[in-house]
Amino acid sequence: MTQVLVVDDELVIREIIATVLRDEGYDVLEASGGRQMVEVLATAHPHLILLDLMMPDGDGQNALHELRSEPSLRDIPVVVMTAGRWSQPLATPVAGIVTKPLDIGDLLTTVARFARPLAP
């Protein structure tokens, strides 16, 4: 089963995304921020991470940088979620960007595109 880690400090948003993805057959892990994301990734290797860029416990860009600096996690595609249009360049490359408020159809298309099991 394809596993997706949803990282967002807003509980309602995280639960909506998780419910939609579970209804589509994905195995969903959840984290409320960058620190919890690191804890989850200590024991899991999801096929995709949906990461909110603006979080109080350490901004999403810091979490993204930390993720990419860990050799065992570099291969996990990351799609960032952000409110409004994102015009600033990211210091760390990502697979994609989705904007909030989320369009569920666009979210599912993006997840299906990038959440693929990795070749051995």
Secondary structure, 3 states (H helix, E strand, C coil): CCEEEEECCCHHHHHHHHHHHHHCCCEEEEECCHHHHHHHHCCCCCCEEEEECCCCCCCHHHHHHHHHHCHHHCCCCEEEEEECCCCCCCCCCCCEEEEECCCHHHHHHHHHHHCCCCCC
